[in-house]
């Protein structure tokens, strides 16, 4: 038999976005129910946090817990495909030098910390409850879920927050999800034990290694394992003609530096995963009794590790929208408009770089960052997710782009060749064999 409950806000998804907004709303004394389809700890890729996350974790009251499970991260290493040169940049070189560190974390542990924290703050946090249907009416919504034991549950909610990650529950329901025609990538990844890392303070740095068909991430974790993944154009993975693990090792061999770091390392559990990192967003962010947050709204290429930051920041921003819907209906339309503007800024800023990251000009600027017109400070603030410096930050980011365009014109033949190649590479080559979509933010 179906059990029915009532709440003020029902949150779909128990990842960083869902757990964050559930915690904040429960602290306001609201009746919050959060439904997570899996059970924590559950696997999720995307282990790299940014300094912009630190303040939010402090406000949620979990910074010390994350400090205990995380590997300190102070910056980024860039490794080019065609030389032995290396470039190291530190977050402290941004607009706010105090935002100088973050962590690499196992997402299974990180997400569980946030989920349990929401429960401690008063949210009803249920695991193994997959939302099957959401029906809106004049006074709220009825949300039906199937539990892992085969049971049926439903709730009457005054408001629904979709934090379902790449499941995009409400975007699919309202048919407002749109694929990004300007980006199309895939990923192969696994975890290794025994990889050679950087030394000293740089041990926890994320390494970005370019290769012919895209780029690699190299993310050291506190338990001694290292997350390694190749983000590549869809045509490359579509052309796979051998088992996934063999194809992954062949891909690693295209980056001599990475292959050297993994010499003698072992693949944990022998597991290699493939996933489509197809970028998308939703044309509809708010409705009369709902909003979207995190990957339920938009997903972009993971190069700058912005996913968890954008999800949590969106959750903080969404609290005022939900409060307006429940307490001040006349303010709700204006709150939705503000929220939509805020939610589109981050993906837009990061996407400009992501669209160009395989271009030789932008690669050279990452390898040799100069602080002309504060351009390097802008880059480091972006990499640190330290985006709230108003006009000075926006001006320096604008000047970075101006320098890029000037250098692109000077090297116009190289620029044209890169543009032409990218235009071919972003074409849709259909679904991947063995593709999986893991978890939900």
N, C-alpha and C positions, 0 to 999 in steps of 0.2 A: 504494500500500500504506500502511496505517496504521502510523505510528511511535509507539512507546510509551516513556514515560519514567517516572521515579519522583521524588517529592519529599515533603518533610514537610508543606508547606502550599501549596495552590494557591489563588491569588487571582484571582477573576473580575472584571476591570475595571481599567483603568490610569488612572483619574482621581485626584483628591486623596485619597479614602479608600483606594483600592487601593494607590497608590504609597506613601502614608504607612505603612500597616501592612506592606507588603512590605519597605520600608527597615528598619523597626524589628525585624522578625523576622529578616531577613538578618543584621543586626548581632549577633544572638544566636548566629549560626553555624548557623542552620537552613537547610535546602534549600528555597528559595522559588521558585515559578514564578508569574509574573503574566501573564495573558492580556488583551490589549486588542484589541477587535474592529476598531478603526480604526487609522490610522497617524498618529503625531504629526508635526507639529502638526495638530490637527483642531479644527474650529469647535465652540465651546460657549458658550452664553449664561450670564451670571452673573458679571460682572466685578468686583464690589465685595467687597473683603475687609474684615475687622474687626480692631481691635486685639488681640482674643483669638487671632488667627492668628499674631501676631508671635513669641511665645515658642515655638510649635510649629515655626515655620520656622527659628528659631535652632537648636533641638534637632536638626532634620533636617540642618542645615548649609547651608541655601540662602538665608538671609536676604539676603546681599549680592547674590546673583543676582536676587532679586525686587526689591530696591531699584533695580537698574539698569534693569529693564523696567517698573517701576510708577510711577504718578502718586500723589504723597503725598496722603493723605486725612486730614483732621483733625476732620471733623464732618459734620453733616447740615443741609440747608436744607429747611424746610417752606414750601410755597406753597399758600395756601387757594384755593378756587374762586371766591370771591365778594368779594374785596377786593384792594387793592394791598399789603397788609401782608406782611412776610416774617419768618420766625423762623429764627435760626441757633443751633445748639447744638453744643458741642464735646465730644469724648470725654473731655477732661481734667476735665470737671465730674462725672465718676463717682466711685465709691468709691476708685479708684486713679488719681490724676492722672498717673502715669507712663505709663499705657496711653492715650496721647493721639494715636496715629496708626496708620494702616494704609495700604493702597494700593488704587488702581483698577488692574486688570491686564487684558490680553487673555488670556482663558482658554486660548487655543491655546498661548500662550507659557508661561503659568504651569503648566499641566498637563504640558507637555513637560519643564520644569525638574524637576518632582517625579518624573516617570517616569524620566528619565535618571539622576537621583540614586539611585533605587532600584537601577538596574543597577550604578552605581558602588559601591554598598554590598554587592553580592554576589547580588542577586536576578536570576534569569533572567527578563528582561522581553521578552516577545514581542508584536509588533504584528501586526495583520491576522489575528488568531486569534479567531474567534467561537465561543464555547462553544455546543454543540448539545445536549449531554446530560450529566447528572450522575447516576450510579447509586451509591447507598450500600450498604455491606454491613457485616459484623461487624468488619472490620479497617480500613476506610477508605472511599475512594470512587474510582471510575473516572470521569474527566472527558474527554469527547470534544469536539474542536474542529475546525472547518473553517478552513483558512488561506486567505489572499487569492489564492494561486496555485492553489486548487482541491484542495490536498492535505488529508489527514486526519491529525490528531495525537491522541494520548490519553496520559493520565498516571494513574498510581496515586498517590494522595495520602493521607496519614494524616488530613488535615484540610482543609476547604474554607472559604474566606472569600468571601462574596458581596458584592462592591463594584461590582456591575454597574449602579448608578444606576437610572434609570427603566426599564431593561429588567427589573429585579426577577426575575432568573433563578430563584432558589430559592423566593421567595414565590409565583411562578406555579406552580412545580413542586409545591409542597405545598398550593396553593390557600389560602394564609393571608393574601393581600393583601385589604385592605378599604378601600373608598373612604370618605373622610371626609364624612359627611352634613351637616356643619355649615359646609362651605366648598366653593365651586365657582366657579372663575375661569378666565379665558383670557388670552392675551397676544398683542399685536402688537408687533413690534420691528424696528428697523433701526439702521444706523450712519451717522452724518453727518460730513462734513468741513466745517469753517468755521462751526460753531455758536458763538454768543457765550457765553462762560463768565463765572463770577464772577471777581473780581480778587484778586490777591495770594495770601495763604495759603489763601483759600477756593476757589481755582480748582479744586482736586481734590475739593471736597465733593460728595457725592451729593445731588441735589435730588429731593424727593418733592413732586409737584404733583397735588393732587386735581382731579378733574373730575366731571361729572354721573354717569358710568357706572363710575367706579373711580378709579385713580390712575396717574400717569406716573412712570417713573424717568428721570433725566438723569445719566449717568455719564461724566465726562471721562476720556479715556485719554491716556497719555504720547505717543503717536504723532500727536496732533492730532485724532484722531477722537473722536466722542462717541456712546455707546450710548444710545439713546432707546427706551423701550418703554411701552406702555399695558397695564396689568393691569386687566381689566374683567370684569364679570359675564358669564356665558356667553350670556345672552339677547342681549347687544349684538352680539357677533361672529356669533352664529347668524343675526342679522337682516341680515347683509351682502348688499347687492344690487348691488355693483359690484366691479371688480378690487381685489385686496388692497391695492395701493399707494395707490389713490385713497381707499379706505376709511380707511387709516392717516392720510393727510394731512387728511381730513375730521375724524378723531378729534383730531388735534393742534390743529385750529382751535378745538376746544371749550375749550382752555386758552390764553388770550391771551398769558400770560407765556411759555409754551413756544413758541408760534408766533412770538413776537417774537425769541426766542433763535435760532430756526432760520431766520429770514429771511435769504435769500442762501446758506444752507448747501446742500450737495449730498448726496444719498443715495448712499452708497458702493455701487458695483456695481448700483445700482438695485434692491437686494434688500430685500424686506420679508418677514418670517417670521410665521407664526401657530402658536401651540402651546396645548395645553390644560394649564393649571396645576392639574389636578385633585388636590387634596390626598388623601393616602392614608397608611396605615401597614400594618404586618404584625402579625398576632396572635402570630406565632412568631418570636422573635429568635435563639434558640439551639437547636441540636439536638445529638444525640450526637456528631456529627463535623462540625458546621458552625455558622457564625454569619453574621448580616447586619450591614452597616455602611453609613452614609451614606444616600443616596437609595434604595439597595436595601432599606432598612428603612422609611423614611418620607420623604415630601416635603410641605413646607408652602409656602404662598404666599411669594414672595421679597421681600416688602416690606422686611424688616430685614436683607437680605443675609446671612442666617444659614446658608445651605446649605453653603458650603465650610467654615465653622467647625465646624458640627455633624458634617460628614463626617470632618474631620481629628481632631477631639476624640474621636469615636467610635472611630477607628482607634487612637489612643493608648490608650484605655480597653480596647480589645479584645485588646491584646497579652497581658495577664495571663490572659485567658480562654483564649487559644490555648495559652499556656505550661502552664496547668493541665491542659488536655485532653491534651497530649503528655507531660508530665512528672509530673503529680500527679493522676491520674484521680479520686481520692477527693475532691479539692478542687473538681473541675469543676462540680458542681451549684451550690455556693455562689457560685462565680465567675460563673456564668451569671445567677444572681439579682441579684448586684450590678451586673452589666453592664446588665441590663434596666432596673433602677431608674435608672441613670445615663443611659441612652439616651433614656428617656422624659421626663426633666426639661426638657431644652432645648426640644424641640418643644411641650411643654405650656406653658412660660412664654411663648414667642413667639406661640403660637396664641391665647392669651387676648387679646393685643393685636390680632392679625390679624383675629379675628372681629369686632372692634369698630372697626376703623380707619376705616371710612366713617361711623361715627356722629358727629354734630356735637359731642357732648360730649368724646369722646376727641380729636377734631381740635382743639378749643379748648384742651385740656390740652397737646397738642403745640405749639400756636402760642404759648401763654403758660405755659410750665412754671414752677411754683413749687416751692421746696424745703421746703414745709411737711411736717413729719415725714420729712424726707430723701427725699421722693417724687421730686424731680428727679434726685438722685444715683442712685436706683434705676433710673429711666428711662435715664439715660446709661450706667450700667453694663450694662444690658440691650442697648442699642444698640451698645456696644463689645464685647459678648460677654465681659465681665469678671464672671463669675458665681460666683466662688469666694470669697465673703466671709462665708459662713456665716450665722449668725443675724442680724447687723446688716443684711445685704443682703436676706434674706428678709423681715425686719420692714418695711424701707422699701418693698419691692415690694408687700407686703400693704397698707401705708398708701396707696400710689398707687391701688390698687384700691378701697379704702374711699372715698377722695375721689371717684373716678369714680362709684361708686354713689350717694353723697350728691348730687353734682351732677346725676346722672341723675334722681333722685327730685324734686329741686327743679324741674328742667325736664322734668317727666314727659310732657307732650304731645309735645315734640320727641323724647324718648326712645322713646315708643311708636311714633311715626311712623317713626323710623329702624329700630326692631326689625321693624315690619311690612313695611317695604320690603325689608329684608335677607332676611326669611323667604321672600319671593317670589323674590328674585334668586338664591338658592342652589339653586333647583330645577334638576334635570337636564334640559337641552334637547337631549340627543343629541349625536352627533359633529359636529365642525366641518368645513366644506368647506375643503380645503387645509391641514388641520392637520398639523404635523410635530412630532415629538419629537426634539430634537437632542442627541446625545451621551449620555454616562453619567458621573455623578459617581463 
